[in-house]
Amino acid sequence: MGSGLWLRLLLALGALWGIRARETVLGTLGEATLLRIPRQLQERTQRSGEASWKKLTEELQRKKFLLKISGENYTEFEPGRVSFHPRDFSLEILNTSRDDGRLYEYSVSNGQEEEIWQIQLEVFEPVAHPSIRILRRELSNGSCSLELRCTSERGDEVSYSWESRENGTGGICSGNGSSLNLSYSLRNAGFGCVCTARNPVSSREAAFDSSRCGFEQLDVPRVQPELLAPLLALAAIAIVTTAVVTFRATKRDRDPPQDTPDTSPATPDSAGATIYAQVQKPKGTVPGATTIYAAATGPPPGAPRSVPDEPPRGFPALSQEPTTVYASVTLPVA
């Protein structure tokens, strides 16, 4: 048996037995709900000092204590679910669930008398943001005919109504229920229709733009406003990153790397050989005789040395150290 059907049966039986709630409180599912008592009961509680909060259980004629008040002290029996406010003796249900929808009772004892205040709590799930769909559309001779459907995915006992956003539209958007039929000339388009989804604890709205006969709203997913800013930021980052990478790749292809000359000076003890060639003139005077010195330097510093072949048998191995060779050439006598 559902909680709503059980609640109605309980109220009917309570009416037969003379038990009638004196107040009805509407609670929102998942939110806090406050149960208050009248001012006169607050004053009597201050005078007597003996009071209690109870709730009616699923077993008929059985009640469960939630709170007991004795003077300035009080005891909570469900501290994780309810909270007591000593200032006005109200009881707060911290996280309202469907199981909390039941009859509550506040009683004040004064000697042999007891005064009772009963509260009926009804719990509703709030409605979600509604969406508008186009079920039918006809466009002919500059006239647009539409059938709209407004729905909300969540909520208890949801009702729908339509109204015009702007004045002067002649009530073309007025209506009750989730569906709305529109017929208008495109020359007079530009007005807006607002669908309101509501229940006893909440209400949400959705708007429909009549321009272009609703072509821009057909089967187009709705982007939540809170997601628009992060999406734009991610798009901007992606564009900037792509531009930087492309620029660097283009510049690298256009400017090939250049060889850097080795400016390190040659050292005397670098690997290799130095050769001096001397040409001397003979005794006597020979016109044009010249002494020539020529130097040859081995490979640059740091170059790998080639490993010489093994010398023939009977000959000593060649030295790997640098060698200086002097060559003397004497010109013939003219």
Secondary structure in CASP SS format (residue, H / E / C, confidence):
PFRMAT SS
TARGET T0000
AUTHOR 0000-0000-0000
METHOD secondary structure of the structure
MODEL  1
M C 1.00
G C 1.00
S H 1.00
G H 1.00
L H 1.00
W H 1.00
L H 1.00
R H 1.00
L H 1.00
L H 1.00
L H 1.00
A H 1.00
L H 1.00
G H 1.00
A H 1.00
L H 1.00
W C 1.00
G C 1.00
I C 1.00
R C 1.00
A C 1.00
R C 1.00
E E 1.00
T E 1.00
V E 1.00
L E 1.00
G E 1.00
T E 1.00
L C 1.00
G C 1.00
E C 1.00
A C 1.00
T E 1.00
L E 1.00
L E 1.00
R C 1.00
I C 1.00
P C 1.00
R H 1.00
Q H 1.00
L H 1.00
Q H 1.00
E H 1.00
R H 1.00
T H 1.00
Q H 1.00
R H 1.00
S H 1.00
G C 1.00
E E 1.00
A E 1.00
S E 1.00
W E 1.00
K E 1.00
K E 1.00
L E 1.00
T C 1.00
E C 1.00
E C 1.00
L C 1.00
Q C 1.00
R C 1.00
K E 1.00
K E 1.00
F E 1.00
L E 1.00
L E 1.00
K E 1.00
I E 1.00
S E 1.00
G C 1.00
E C 1.00
N E 1.00
Y E 1.00
T E 1.00
E E 1.00
F C 1.00
E C 1.00
P C 1.00
G C 1.00
R C 1.00
V E 1.00
S E 1.00
F E 1.00
H E 1.00
P C 1.00
R C 1.00
D C 1.00
F C 1.00
S E 1.00
L E 1.00
E E 1.00
I E 1.00
L C 1.00
N C 1.00
T C 1.00
S C 1.00
R H 1.00
D H 1.00
D H 1.00
G C 1.00
R C 1.00
L E 1.00
Y E 1.00
E E 1.00
Y E 1.00
S E 1.00
V E 1.00
S E 1.00
N E 1.00
G C 1.00
Q C 1.00
E E 1.00
E E 1.00
E E 1.00
I E 1.00
W E 1.00
Q E 1.00
I E 1.00
Q E 1.00
L E 1.00
E E 1.00
V E 1.00
F E 1.00
E C 1.00
P C 1.00
V C 1.00
A C 1.00
H C 1.00
P C 1.00
S E 1.00
I E 1.00
R E 1.00
I E 1.00
L E 1.00
R E 1.00
R E 1.00
E E 1.00
L E 1.00
S E 1.00
N C 1.00
G C 1.00
S E 1.00
C E 1.00
S E 1.00
L E 1.00
E E 1.00
L E 1.00
R E 1.00
C E 1.00
T E 1.00
S C 1.00
E C 1.00
R C 1.00
G C 1.00
D C 1.00
E C 1.00
V C 1.00
S E 1.00
Y E 1.00
S E 1.00
W E 1.00
E E 1.00
S E 1.00
R C 1.00
E C 1.00
N C 1.00
G C 1.00
T C 1.00
G C 1.00
G C 1.00
I C 1.00
C C 1.00
S C 1.00
G E 1.00
N E 1.00
G C 1.00
S C 1.00
S E 1.00
L E 1.00
N E 1.00
L E 1.00
S E 1.00
Y E 1.00
S E 1.00
L H 1.00
R H 1.00
N H 1.00
A C 1.00
G C 1.00
F C 1.00
G E 1.00
C E 1.00
V E 1.00
C E 1.00
T E 1.00
A E 1.00
R E 1.00
N E 1.00
P C 1.00
V C 1.00
S E 1.00
S E 1.00
R E 1.00
E E 1.00
A E 1.00
A E 1.00
F E 1.00
D E 1.00
S C 1.00
S H 1.00
R H 1.00
C H 1.00
G H 1.00
F H 1.00
E H 1.00
Q H 1.00
L C 1.00
D C 1.00
V C 1.00
P C 1.00
R C 1.00
V C 1.00
Q C 1.00
P H 1.00
E H 1.00
L H 1.00
L H 1.00
A H 1.00
P H 1.00
L H 1.00
L H 1.00
A H 1.00
L H 1.00
A H 1.00
A H 1.00
I H 1.00
A H 1.00
I H 1.00
V H 1.00
T H 1.00
T H 1.00
A H 1.00
V H 1.00
V H 1.00
T H 1.00
F H 1.00
R H 1.00
A H 1.00
T H 1.00
K H 1.00
R H 1.00
D H 1.00
R H 1.00
D C 1.00
P C 1.00
P C 1.00
Q C 1.00
D C 1.00
T C 1.00
P C 1.00
D C 1.00
T C 1.00
S C 1.00
P C 1.00
A C 1.00
T C 1.00
P C 1.00
D C 1.00
S C 1.00
A C 1.00
G C 1.00
A E 1.00
T E 1.00
I E 1.00
Y E 1.00
A E 1.00
Q E 1.00
V E 1.00
Q E 1.00
K C 1.00
P C 1.00
K C 1.00
G C 1.00
T C 1.00
V C 1.00
P C 1.00
G C 1.00
A C 1.00
T C 1.00
T C 1.00
I C 1.00
Y C 1.00
A C 1.00
A C 1.00
A C 1.00
T C 1.00
G C 1.00
P C 1.00
P C 1.00
P C 1.00
G C 1.00
A C 1.00
P C 1.00
R C 1.00
S C 1.00
V C 1.00
P C 1.00
D C 1.00
E C 1.00
P C 1.00
P C 1.00
R C 1.00
G C 1.00
F C 1.00
P C 1.00
A C 1.00
L C 1.00
S C 1.00
Q C 1.00
E C 1.00
P C 1.00
T E 1.00
T E 1.00
V E 1.00
Y E 1.00
A E 1.00
S E 1.00
V E 1.00
T E 1.00
L C 1.00
P C 1.00
V C 1.00
A C 1.00
END
